[in-house]
Amino acid sequence: MNEGVKILLARMRSNPEEFKTQMKEGVWSDIIGGVREYAVTGEARNLWFLEESEKQALVDALHEVHRDNFTHEIMNRMFNWESQHRDSNPLTTSFARYTQSYHDYYDPLGGVCHESKDMCP
């Protein structure tokens, strides 16, 4: 295998953030553009000198970077959305209001208090 391919494969494993899906320009953009072109069309004009197996190894590594990035993006969106919307989500706020009113008017000795706390035993 070409030494440059080996180095790039190792770099993709150690620094996947350099190969993110939305990357339009950067140190690796021309090479990764060729890898993407090869993945989609089966040709890579700027990687013509590499063996098919080397190009496929790059495609496979990039595929893994994108899969991991996708998983991280889903998790980030999920946790960020939940933390930003926890207080404004009608389901969670209704449930919180319901449970709070339950606790406000519940008699710990076994009964339910009336609408006014003053009427609890």
C-alpha positions in Angstrom: 0.0 0.0 0.0 1.2 3.5 -0.8 2.8 5.2 2.3 0.8 8.4 1.8 -2.4 6.3 1.9 -1.3 4.6 5.1 -0.5 8.0 6.7 -3.8 9.5 5.6 -5.7 6.5 6.9 -3.9 6.8 10.3 -4.7 10.6 10.3 -8.4 9.9 9.6 -8.5 7.6 12.6 -6.6 9.9 15.0 -8.1 13.2 13.8 -11.6 12.6 12.3 -12.7 16.2 12.9 -10.4 17.2 10.0 -12.6 15.1 7.7 -16.1 16.2 8.7 -19.0 15.9 6.2 -19.5 19.7 5.8 -15.9 20.5 5.1 -15.7 22.6 2.0 -12.0 23.6 2.2 -9.1 22.7 4.3 -5.8 20.8 4.2 -7.5 17.6 2.9 -10.3 18.9 0.8 -8.9 18.1 -2.6 -7.9 14.6 -1.6 -11.2 13.9 0.2 -13.0 15.4 -2.8 -11.3 12.8 -4.9 -12.2 10.0 -2.5 -15.9 11.2 -2.5 -15.8 11.3 -6.3 -14.5 7.7 -6.4 -17.1 6.6 -3.9 -19.9 8.0 -6.0 -18.7 7.5 -9.6 -16.0 4.9 -9.4 -13.5 7.4 -10.8 -11.2 9.9 -9.1 -9.3 12.1 -11.6 -7.0 13.5 -8.9 -6.2 10.0 -7.5 -5.6 8.3 -10.8 -2.2 7.0 -9.6 -3.6 5.0 -6.6 -4.5 1.4 -6.8 -8.2 0.5 -6.7 -7.7 -1.1 -3.3 -6.0 2.0 -1.9 -8.9 4.2 -3.1 -11.4 1.8 -1.6 -9.5 1.8 1.7 -9.8 5.6 1.8 -13.5 5.4 0.9 -14.0 2.9 3.7 -12.2 5.1 6.2 -14.1 8.2 5.2 -17.3 6.2 5.4 -16.5 5.4 9.1 -15.6 9.0 9.8 -19.0 10.1 8.4 -20.9 7.4 10.3 -19.2 8.4 13.6 -19.8 12.1 12.8 -23.5 11.4 12.1 -23.9 9.6 15.4 -22.2 12.4 17.3 -24.4 15.0 15.5 -27.6 13.1 16.4 -26.5 12.9 20.1 -25.5 16.5 20.2 -28.8 17.6 18.6 -30.8 15.4 20.9 -29.1 16.6 24.1 -29.0 20.2 23.1 -32.6 20.2 22.1 -33.7 18.5 25.3 -31.7 20.9 27.4 -32.9 24.0 25.5 -36.6 22.9 25.4 -37.0 21.0 28.6 -38.8 24.0 30.2 -40.8 24.9 27.2 -41.9 21.4 26.1 -45.7 21.2 26.8 -45.5 17.6 27.8 -42.8 18.0 30.3 -44.1 21.3 31.7 -47.7 19.8 32.0 -46.3 16.8 33.8 -44.2 19.0 36.1 -47.2 21.2 36.8 -49.4 18.1 37.5 -46.8 16.5 39.8 -46.2 19.7 41.6 -49.9 20.3 42.2 -50.2 16.7 43.3 -47.4 17.2 45.9 -48.8 20.6 46.9 -52.2 19.1 47.8 -51.3 15.6 48.9 -51.7 14.8 52.6 -48.8 12.5 53.5 -51.0 10.8 56.1 -53.0 9.1 53.4 -55.5 11.5 51.9 -55.9 14.1 49.2 -56.2 17.6 50.4 -58.9 20.0 49.1 -58.1 22.9 46.7 -56.8 24.9 49.6 -53.8 23.7 51.6 -55.5 25.2 54.7 -58.1 22.4 54.5 -55.5 19.6 54.8 -55.6 17.8 58.2 
